[in-house]
């Protein structure tokens, strides 16, 4: 096993990626890091290329707005609950 530089986490579990590794991998301030747990280790991958074009600081929010609810299959649970309550109220009203 090849032992490199040993870094110790602080009380919050944070540690510093040593400078030689940051320089080699092109990690700078604000570089997103993909953290993956594999078996009994943690693997860090810097994300240097993105498929999402960064056209402005609000690009991420615009993408979220376009994709909002796409994975839910339509309305959220509060909208479904409201429809059910209105239908039940209507049925009660008709019985009176």
C-alpha positions, 0 to 999 in steps of 0.5 A: 500500500502506498502511503501519501500525505496524511491529513487529520479531520478537525472536530467538524470532520473537515480536512484540507486537501494537501496543496500538491494534490489540489495543484495536480488536479486543478482544484481551486476555490469554488471547484465542486468536488464529487464525494463517493463512498466505496467499500471502506474508502472515500474517493474525491473527484473534482468536477471540472467539466459540466454539461450544463452551460453556465450562462449567468448566475441564475442559470441553475435556478432557471433549470430548476424552474423548467424541471420543477415537478418532472419527477413527481408525475404532476401535482404535489401531495398538497394539491392532491389533498386539497382536491380530495378535501373539496370533493369530500366537502361537495359530497357532504353538501349534496347530502344535506 
